[in-house]
Structure formats: structure tokens, C-alpha cells
Amino acid sequence: MKIIIVGTAYPYRGGLASFNERLAREYAREGHEVELITFTLQYPNFLFPGKSQYSTEKPPEDLKIIRRINSINPFNWIKIGKEIKKKAPDLVIFCYWTSFIAPCFATIARYARSPQTKMLGLVHNMIPHEATPLDKWLPGYFVKNMDGFLAMANSVKEDIQHFDKKNKPKIVVPHPVYDHYGAIVSKSEAALKLGLPPKKRYVLFFGFIRHYKGLDLLLEAFSDKRLKDMEVQLVVAGEFYENPEPYLKQIAQLGLANRVELRTNFIPENEVKYYFSLADLVAQPYRSATQSGVSQIAYHFEKPMLVTNVGGLAEIIPNGKVGYVVNGQPKEIADAIVDFFQNNREEIFLPNIKTEKMKYGWDKMTAAINKLFFKL
């Protein structure tokens, strides 16, 4: 097939860009003609909460990435739609994640439409974790202009259905494993690279920091005396997307300064393997969630996980098999971490993780998309 993927990609950074690039590579590996169309302007700077939208990595040489989309210029959207129509692709995949982008993607799809081209919404989040008034009506415009949808959690499928008056075809396929960050290295090598003691026990909180991610809940859990006595360390690796002061104050008030390692710059792709290889347990104490790319990085590096029972997290983390699913209470989070280290659960979880991660190949996602395509 001739496939166009519309969404964020290099030179933009982050998990969504990595997802789109990895999907494109899988389709190219399978013999399809693939190109990515991404942004010249993704967010105006005043709307972006981080330090930079741009990657410092080298451009991927194996992908055709075209920078054409201005997210705030309707005339540009019409132009891009017409350009896509002229290319006559079989499938256009719109990788959707926020209401802000709904008018842009919907308009492109509207003007790209032709009898031979199908429009698929690959939806990471239909409703953002931190909702705004825009979420009441903008997603509906996007949904109206798609032919079908792929979600990566049942909760996202339900959110799509809320806006879909015509009951268009929908499938749920779990987020594939992020397998492009390199191979696992030894804990000692990772510790040396990160400048941390190799013999300590580590819990990793990874990814950008916002209230819904629940870092404050994890910090409170770490004030549990049992964890202090066990000398378990917390590594926070990811950029603050909100004011860091409340977290810094909480660390000081709980007396955690010597047990929390803050690496709060954006983590480049070539360093991700060191953080996950160092970790004994990966914690995601989220207040809300859909699916999670962090879980799929942890699967790649074969690390046990602790998640809260929100969104689609419990769908891919079988409790007691590859990790823990707990309610979002600091005491329950602490109990699970204590159980993990006290009872050496890694020996039980690791064989299950190796088996479970086989469910999440990228070929399974492309196969599901292809199956949906022939139904549209």
C-alpha cells in the first residue's frame, strides 16, 4: 500500500514522535511505501510547557519525513489536504493526541478525501489527561472526518464513541513495545554511566512530570520507614512540565533528599537504556491514564512495573505476574515496593515479562490496521 502518516516526527522529540517513526519503519519493513508528514509549527512556544520541542538527535536517514504542517494556519491545512489528495495514498493515518490539533487534522482529512483513500484516526488520547473547554467540541470535528479508529486502550475507544454519532469501525490494539532504545546493559554499566552507586536498589519514575502522573504520591510512599530502612532509592528521570517547587518542597519536608535522585532534564534517546537498565522496578503512580509508552519501554528492558488501576494500565500489566496494579494511595504503593524487594519478586516476574512482551510486537499493530483498512 501507499501509506501517509500524519503527526509529530523528527525534528520534534518525545514518545509520540518515536511512536510514529517506529510505525513507519514497520510498514516500510513490510514492503509498503510510507512517508511521514509532520509540522513546521507544532505548538506556539507559549503553549508548550517544556524547555524545547526539538530533538538534539541526528535526523533518521531511513525515513521519508516531510515538514509541511502549520498547526495554527487553516489555509495551510487546506493546502496540505489537497497535496495529499494528489498523491492518492491508499491510507492516511492521523496520529491524534490532543484537542488542540483536532481542527488541523480534520481539515487536512476533509480536503485529502477521495474514493481510493481511507482516513484512519490512530488515537492516543481522545480527551487529554488535563481537560480544557476545547475538549467538549473540537474532538467531534476530528471524529467526523475519519473513516475508522484505532485506540490502544478500551477507555480511549469509549471516549471516541462519545463523539462518534455514526458508529464507525473501531479496534483496540495494545501499544507496541518501544524496542528502538538499544539493548539492555548491565546494572553496573548503567550505574557507571549515570554516576550512581551500582549496589543500591532503584525504583524509576520516567517521563515528563505533571500532576496527573502522581509523582507526589510516589514521594509520599517513599517516606515509609520500611523503604528507608531498606535503603531503596528513587530516580526521577524526566522534564518538569509544571512548577517544580511543590515537588522540591515535598522532598525536603519528607526528608528524602538523600534518597531521591532528580535527573529532570529531557532524557535523550541514547540515554534511556541506562535508566531502565539501572532500575529494579519501574513505577507509574498515575492519577489518570490511557495507555503508556513507559510501560512498553519497561517491557523492552524486561523490568517489573508498578502501576495504578487507571485507564488502560491494568490491561497490559497483569497484577502479580509482571508487577503490581494498586490503587493510587501512597500506603498501597509503598506496600507493593516493600513486597517487591523484601520477597525478591523479580525472580518470579522476569520469566513472565519475557513471555508477556511477545504480545506487543509492531507487526501485530500493522496487521490490525490492515485488517481494519479492508473493512472501511
N, C-alpha and C positions, 0 to 999 in steps of 0.2 A: 504493500500500500504506500501511498504518498501521504505522509503524516506531518502536520504542523502542530507544535506545542507552543501555546501562548502563555507566558508567565515570566516570573523572575528567573534570571540566569546570570552568568558572568557578564559584566564585571560586578554584579551585585553579589553579596555574600549571604551566608546563613543557610539554615536547613532546607528552606523551601527551594532555594536556588540549587542546592545539592540534589534534592529530590528530582527536580525537572531535568537536570543534566543526566542523572543516573537513569531515568526513564528513557530519555533519548538514546542513551548508549545501548540500552537493552533492545530497543526497537531496531537500532542500526545493526546490532549483533545478529538479529533475526532476519536481516536482509531487507528491511524496509527503507524507504527514502525519508529521511527525517530532518527537519530544521526547527530550531527554536527561535521564536520572535519575542524579544524582550524589550525593556524600556530604555529610552533616552532620559526620561524623568520618571522615576518610580514614585517617590514621595517628595513633595516640597520639604525642604530641610526643617521647617518649623513643625511639621507633623511627625518627624522621625525621632523616636525617643533615645536612640543610641548615639554613639560618638561618630560613627561613619556608616554609610550604606554600602561602601565599596570594599571589594576584596583586595588583598595585597598579594594573592597568589598569581602564578603565571596563567595566562589565558589557556583554556583547554584546546589543544590542537586537533583533537579528534571529533569536534562537534562543529556544526554549522550554526552559529549564533548571530542573529541579525538584530541590531538595536534600532527600533523604529518607533516605539510607542511612547507617547507623552500622556501620562495618566490624567492630566487636567485640561487637555485640549480636545474638545469634541470634533473639530474639523480634522484633526489628526486621526481620530478613531474611524471616521468615515473613510478617510484615505486608506488606512491600513486594511479595513474591511474589503474595500474594492481591490486592493493589491492581492489579498489572499484569494479572493474570488477568481482573479485572473490565473492564479497558479493552479486552480482546480484540484485541490487535495481531496483525498477520499475522506479524511478525518481531521478535524481540528479539535485539539484537546485544550480546554481552558482551565488552567490550574488556579483555582479560586481559593482565596483565604480571608478576605475582608470586605465589608460592605463598601468601603471607600473605592474599591476597584470595580464594583458591580456596573456602574454606568459605562465605563470604558470597555470592559469585556463584552457587555450585552450589545453595545452599539457596533463594535467590530464584528460580532457574530451576525448581527442583523444585516450588515452590508456585505458580508462574506458568503451569505447563504446562496446555495444553488442546488438543483436537484441531485447532483452527484456528490455533494459534500455534507457530511454529518457533523453536528456540533455536540461535543461531549463536555459536560462540566465535571471535572475532577475536583471534588470539594474537600478541602482540608478542614475548614470551619465555615459553616453557613452563618452562624452567629458568633461574633468574637467573644472571647472569654470576658472581656470588659466591655459590656454593651454600651451603645450610644443611640440617640434618637434615629440615626440613619438606618439602623438595623430593622426598623419596622416596615420600611417600604423599598429601599434600594435593592435588597436581595431578590425581591419579586421580579424586578426588571431583568436581572440576570437569568433567573429560572425560566422566565417566559421565552427567552431566546435560545435555550438549549433543547436538544432532541432527547437527551438522556443524561444520566448522572452516575458517577462512581463516588461512593463515600468509603471511608476507612474505619468507620465505627457506626454501630446501629443508631446511636444518638444523633449523629450527623444526618443519617438518612431520614430520621424523623423530623429534623429541622428543615430539610429540603422539602419534605412532604407538606409542611405547613404553608409553604409558598406556592406549591405546585397544584394548580386548580385542574389540570388535565391528566394528572396521574401518569406522568411519563415514566418510561422504564428506568429502574434504579437497581444498582447492585452494591453490595458491601464486600470489599476486599481488604484484608488487613494491610497496614503499612508494611512494605517490604523491609528487610534488613538493610541497614546502611553499611555496605561492605567495601566502601571506597576509601576508608581512612587508614588502610595499611594493616599489616599483620600484628597480632599480639606480640608484645615484647615481655621480657621477664620483669617481675616486680622490682628487682634490684636495678635493672637498667632504667626503668621508668623513674624510680626514685632519684637516681643519679642525675637524670636529665632535668628533673623538676627541682632538684636541690632539697629533697626531703628525706628524712630517715627511712631506710628500707625495711626495718624490722617492726615498724608500728602497724596498727590496724587502721584501715581507712574506709570511711564512708564518703562517697562522691555525690555532690549536688552539682549537676551540669546544665548549662544553658542560661539564657538571659533571665534576669531577675525582675519579676513583677509580683504584685501582691497575690495574684491567683496561683502562683507557683508554690506558695506555702513555705518559703524558706524560714519565716519566723516560727512556724510550727516545729520545724526540724531543729532550730536553735533551742527552742524551749525543751524539746525532747532531750537534747544533748546536756541539759543541766541536770539530768537524772544522775544521782550519785553512783549508781551501778556502772554507768558508762564512764564516769570519771575514774572510778577505781580500776576499770579495765583498760584505761588509757586509750580509748578509741578516739581517733582524730577525724574531724570533718574537713574536707576540701571543697570549697565553693569555687567552681570554675565557670565563669560567665560574666557578662557585662550587665551592670545595673541599667535597667530601663525605667527607673524611677529614683527618687531621692534615696541615697544610701544611708543617710543619717539615722533613721529609725533602726536599721539593722545593726549599725555600728554601736549605737547606744544600747541595744539589747545584748549584744555580745559582751560589752563592758559590764552591764548590770548583772548578767548571769555568771560573770567570772570565767568566760570562755576564751579569753584572748590567747591563751597558750594551747588551746585545743581546736581552734578554727583557723584554717589556712585560707586566706582570701586571695584568689587569683582573678580579679574582677575586671580584666580587660577582655576584649573579644579573643576567643581561643582560635588560632589559625588551624586549618585542616591538618597541617603536618604535625601538630602537637596533640591532637585529640587522642591518638593511640596511647600516649604516655599517661594521660589522666585515667583512662579506662583500664589500662594495664596495671596501674598502681592500685586501683580501688579493689577492695574486698566485696563491697556492697554498693549498689547504685540506688539512691533514694530520690523518689519523686512524690513529695507530700502535697500534691496539688489540691487546691480547693475546687477547681473545675478543670475539665479536660475533654478532649475528643479522643484522638489517637495521640501517639507520642513518638517522635523521631528519636528521642533519648533512649526509650526502651529498645528501639531497634539498633541503636549503636551498642547498647549493652549486650544484646543478643549476639551481635557480631563478635564482640570481645569476650563472650561467654562469661558474663558476670551476673550473679544473682541480683534481684531487684526487690525494692520495697516501694509499693505504690499505694495510693489511697483509692478507695472504692468510688471513683467518679468517672463520668464519661465512658470511654471505651477501654480504659486501662486494665480493668479486671478481665476483659475479653481476651487479652493476649498474655496475661501474667497469671497462670494457674496457681492459686494460693496453696502454699505448702509443697509445691512441685518445683518451681523455678525461683520462688521468692515468696513475698508476703503481700497480701491485699488487706489493708487495715482501714478503719475509719479515721478521719482526719483529726484525731486527738493526740496531743503530744505524748500522753502516757502510753497509748497503744503503739505509737511509732517507737518509743523507747523500748517497750516490751519486745517488739519484733527484733530490734537491733541487738538487744541483750541476748535473746534466744539464738540469733544467728551466730554470734561469737562464742557464747557460752557452750553451745551444743555442737559446734563445728558443722553447721548445716551446709557449708559449701560442698562437702563430700557427697551429700545427698542431692543437692541441687544441680551440680555440674553435669552429670550424665543426662539429666532431664533437659537442661538448657541446650545441650548439643543436639538432642533429638527434636526439641520444640522449635528451634530456629529454622529447621528444614522446611517448616510450613510457609516461610515468609520470603521465598525467592522472588526476584523481579520477573521471572518468566511466568509465574502464577498471576501477577498483576496484568502483564500484557495479554495473557491468554483470556483473562476475564474481560478486559476491554474489548478484545477482538470478538468475543462471543456476544457482548452487548452491541457492538457495532453492527453485526449482521441481523440484529433484531430491530434496529432503528429504522 
